[in-house]
Amino acid sequence: MPLTLTINTDAWRSHQRSLLADVPGLVPVLKGNGYGFGLDLLAREATALGVGSISVGIAQEVAAVRAGGWTGDVVVLNPWRPFDDAATALLDDPGVIATISRADDLRAVAAEHPTARVIVEIETAMHRHGLDPRNLTAEDFGELTFEGWAVHLPSSGLLVEARRLAATGVSVRPAPVWVSHLSVADYAQFAREFDARMRVGTRLWLGDKAAYHTTATVLDVHPVKRGQELGYHSVKAPKEGHLVIVSGGTAHGVAMAAPTPQRSLRQRGVTAAQGVLDALGRSLSPFTIGGRKRAFAEPPHMHSSMVFVPGATPPAQVGDVVPVTTRMTTVTPDEVRFS
Ligand SMILES: *Cc1c(COP(=O)(O)O)cnc(C)c1O
């Protein structure tokens, strides 16, 4: 009775292959919850894609992708820090490329791990991590194997900025440039000017939304009368209706809220709908029952959720499979199925 992620295998893989064909030098990103699919499964997909290198977020994920059968190079995207023992242990691993984003760190790695393979990250308009290449000298690199410069742009990366930063890096030391978040067209232009690679996660694994969907299973249905107490917190039913108990709860990362950029109009619509429910003391659940999203009867439990559906007729039956909207970067399904 699981929360299930179903992959339309042909559509999913054909999207990956067409993106790979459009983006020569594509480096798949496998990190976190594996974009909902899991790191192990994505490691197998990346192997089948035939690419030479992949990227993970943090040092601990290297073992996870290798457990999934990956044998090629692995770039660790989060920059190395001297206090990160797991990342330090990988500096001597010939299959791992570390990212360095501070001059002090570059000098420390060059001194203590001279055989390390490194990418140096340039500070962009994101201002997350990165340095100004013009502050580095040839000595800072020591004997390190320099694999290139990284340019991690904001989500709608600008070609002009990518070009300017890459040119600065390459003028300090010629090398490949690993970008993130350029459009396919901008990357094509960029790759004419630089020895380019592009790290892609979301667009590769989640780019074709019709290629996967998440479903929950109805585990129980109970009629309730108006005012009847229900749930852990003995709240009163707002009117006559049914409680529908569905698989999917906090353990699956279902109904996890995160701030979204206020620029998104769609999100403002969602916020307004949420405001109405909040005023009633309820929240909209991600479960669609009887054709629309229903309110949670109470906060989700570990593996299931209680949803309230008004009306005298039972809206679902035990065993029914219902759509659930999931945030793919937080969901952990019980099962992933290829169909
Ligand atoms: C996570 C990450 C990516 C991939 O991001 P998506 O938006 O999932 O494609 C690329 N580059 C860097 C540096 C990252 O940390």
The ligand as an SDF file (V2000), in Angstrom:
LIG
                    3D

 15 15  0  0  0  0  0  0  0  0999 V2000
   22.6900   21.1420   -7.8500 C   0  0  0  0  0  0  0  0  0  0  0  0
   23.6400   21.8010   -8.7830 C   0  0  0  0  0  0  0  0  0  0  0  0
   23.4270   21.7140  -10.1560 C   0  0  0  0  0  0  0  0  0  0  0  0
   22.2240   21.0430  -10.7450 C   0  0  0  0  0  0  0  0  0  0  0  0
   21.1290   21.8450  -10.4920 O   0  0  0  0  0  0  0  0  0  0  0  0
   19.7340   21.5590  -11.1980 P   0  0  0  0  0  0  0  0  0  0  0  0
   18.9870   22.8280  -11.0520 O   0  0  0  0  0  0  0  0  0  0  0  0
   19.1140   20.4200  -10.4760 O   0  0  0  0  0  0  0  0  0  0  0  0
   20.0370   21.2180  -12.6170 O   0  0  0  0  0  0  0  0  0  0  0  0
   24.3520   22.2860  -10.9990 C   0  0  0  0  0  0  0  0  0  0  0  0
   25.4290   22.9160  -10.5060 N   0  0  0  0  0  0  0  0  0  0  0  0
   25.6730   23.0080   -9.1840 C   0  0  0  0  0  0  0  0  0  0  0  0
   26.9050   23.6840   -8.7080 C   0  0  0  0  0  0  0  0  0  0  0  0
   24.7830   22.4600   -8.2710 C   0  0  0  0  0  0  0  0  0  0  0  0
   25.0170   22.5540   -6.9560 O   0  0  0  0  0  0  0  0  0  0  0  0
  1  2  1  0
  2  3  1  0
  2 14  2  0
  3  4  1  0
  3 10  2  0
  4  5  1  0
  5  6  1  0
  6  7  2  0
  6  8  1  0
  6  9  1  0
 10 11  1  0
 11 12  2  0
 12 13  1  0
 12 14  1  0
 14 15  1  0
M  END
$$$$
